[in-house]
């Protein structure tokens, strides 16, 4: 290499290094699979099994199927699988109950494998708390999707998908599925 080219190459390298130092740092990732009070634990594998708990309202089964089959199975790498309830191995047991005022649904890890992985969880829906607006069916599917999201490690606070808290503003599907950011987290963890 000639002295002129060597100097040009050295200048280009120095410019590239200094440009790299002046770039803004990448955005920090949000918390994932951190446990309560705000989030769930990761599931124990890419196969995410679920069952209907004792007395689970038949009217809610379509909403739970939406959460497991459409929101998770269709849109992420998770494979849902319905099975008979077995606390030693079923990832999500769906229940319905009267929860405290203002609580529409609840995720609770019952059997932890380690600090961030749950082997068996309860997901509870409260139709009386959910069915207070004009979009009851869509709100129920959104709440089921939200709670299922906790079962694969998602936290509260989504603004553009089912992880948002409260009622949905309209009947668009976007409120009953996961956005790309949450899908990325789910797929990376499993």
C-alpha positions in Angstrom: 0.0 0.0 0.0 1.3 3.4 -0.9 1.9 6.0 1.9 -1.1 8.1 0.6 -3.4 5.1 0.6 -2.1 4.1 4.1 -2.8 7.5 5.4 -6.3 7.5 3.9 -7.0 4.1 5.3 -5.8 5.2 8.8 -8.0 8.3 8.5 -11.1 6.2 7.5 -10.5 3.8 10.4 -10.1 6.6 12.9 -13.3 8.3 11.5 -15.2 5.1 11.7 -14.1 4.4 15.3 -15.0 8.0 16.4 -18.3 7.8 14.6 -19.1 4.6 16.5 -18.3 6.4 19.8 -20.6 9.2 19.0 -23.6 7.0 18.1 -26.4 6.9 20.6 -26.6 3.8 22.7 -29.2 1.3 21.6 -32.5 1.5 23.5 -32.6 -0.7 26.7 -34.9 -3.7 26.6 -37.8 -3.7 28.9 -38.1 -6.2 31.7 -39.2 -9.7 30.8 -39.9 -12.9 32.8 -39.3 -11.1 36.1 -42.2 -12.6 38.2 -44.7 -10.6 40.3 -46.1 -8.2 40.9 -46.0 -7.0 37.4 -45.2 -10.0 35.1 -45.3 -13.7 34.7 -42.5 -16.2 34.4 -41.5 -17.9 31.2 -43.2 -21.1 30.3 -41.0 -24.2 30.6 -40.8 -25.0 26.9 -42.1 -24.0 23.4 -45.0 -26.4 24.0 -47.4 -24.4 26.1 -50.1 -26.8 27.5 -53.4 -25.7 28.9 -56.6 -27.1 30.4 -59.9 -26.0 31.8 -59.9 -25.9 35.6 -62.8 -27.3 37.6 -66.0 -25.3 36.8 -64.3 -23.2 34.1 -67.3 -21.4 32.4 -68.0 -22.9 29.0 -68.8 -19.4 27.7 -65.1 -18.4 28.3 -63.5 -21.3 26.5 -63.6 -19.6 23.1 -61.8 -16.6 24.7 -59.2 -18.8 26.3 -58.8 -20.7 23.0 -58.3 -17.4 21.2 -55.5 -16.5 23.7 -53.7 -19.8 23.4 -54.4 -20.7 19.7 -54.6 -17.4 17.9 -52.6 -14.9 20.0 -49.8 -17.4 21.0 -49.9 -20.4 18.6 -50.6 -18.4 15.3 -48.4 -15.3 16.0 -45.4 -16.7 18.0 -43.2 -19.7 18.1 -45.2 -21.1 21.0 -47.2 -24.3 20.2 -50.4 -24.6 22.3 -51.6 -28.0 23.3 -54.9 -28.8 25.2 -54.7 -31.5 27.8 -56.3 -32.8 30.9 -55.3 -30.7 34.0 -52.2 -32.1 35.7 -50.5 -29.7 38.1 -47.2 -31.4 37.6 -47.0 -30.5 34.0 -49.9 -28.3 32.6 -48.5 -24.8 31.9 -51.8 -22.9 32.2 -55.0 -23.9 34.1 -57.9 -21.6 33.1 -60.3 -20.6 35.9 -63.0 -18.1 36.5 -63.9 -16.5 39.8 -65.0 -13.3 41.4 -61.8 -11.2 41.7 -61.4 -8.0 43.7 -63.2 -4.9 42.3 -61.4 -3.6 39.2 -59.4 -6.8 38.6 -60.5 -8.3 35.3 -58.0 -11.2 35.2 -55.2 -12.7 37.2 -52.0 -14.7 36.5 -50.5 -16.7 39.3 -47.6 -19.1 39.1 -48.4 -22.1 41.3 -45.3 -24.3 40.7 -42.0 -22.5 39.8 -39.1 -24.4 38.2 -36.6 -21.6 39.0 -36.4 -17.8 39.3 -37.9 -17.0 35.9 -39.7 -20.2 34.7 -43.1 -21.5 35.8 -44.2 -25.1 35.4 -47.9 -24.6 36.3 -49.9 -21.4 36.5 -53.5 -20.4 37.1 -55.1 -17.8 34.8 -58.3 -16.5 36.2 -60.9 -14.4 34.4 -63.7 -12.4 36.1 -66.5 -11.9 33.6 -68.4 -9.5 35.9 -65.4 -7.2 35.9 -64.7 -7.5 32.2 -68.3 -7.1 30.9 -68.9 -3.5 31.8 -68.6 -1.8 28.4 -69.9 -2.1 24.9 -67.3 -4.6 23.6 -67.7 -7.5 26.1 -66.7 -10.4 23.8 -63.6 -8.5 22.5 -62.7 -7.3 26.0 -62.8 -10.9 27.3 -60.6 -12.2 24.5 -58.2 -9.2 25.2 -58.1 -10.1 28.9 -57.5 -13.8 28.1 -54.6 -12.8 25.7 -53.2 -10.4 28.4 -53.2 -13.1 31.1 -51.8 -15.7 28.7 -49.0 -13.2 27.9 -48.0 -13.3 31.6 -47.7 -17.1 31.3 -44.9 -16.6 28.7 -43.2 -13.8 30.6 -44.7 -10.5 29.4 -45.1 -7.5 31.7 -47.9 -5.0 32.0 -47.8 -1.8 30.0 -48.4 -2.6 26.4 -50.1 0.3 24.6 -50.6 -1.2 21.2 -51.7 -4.8 21.9 -53.5 -7.0 24.5 -50.9 -6.3 27.2 -52.5 -2.9 27.8 -54.6 -2.6 31.0 -58.3 -2.0 31.0 -60.9 -1.9 28.3 -60.1 -1.8 24.6 -61.0 1.4 22.7 -62.5 -0.4 19.6 -63.1 -3.9 18.2 -59.9 -4.0 16.1 -57.9 -7.3 16.4 -54.8 -5.4 17.4 -56.1 -5.3 21.0 -56.5 -9.1 21.2 -53.0 -10.1 20.0 -49.4 -9.3 20.7 -47.4 -6.6 19.0 -44.1 -7.3 17.3 -42.1 -6.2 20.3 -43.9 -8.7 22.6 -43.7 -11.5 19.9 -39.9 -10.9 19.8 -39.6 -11.3 23.6 -41.7 -14.5 23.5 -39.8 -16.1 20.6 -36.4 -15.2 22.1 -37.3 -16.8 25.5 -38.6 -20.1 24.2 
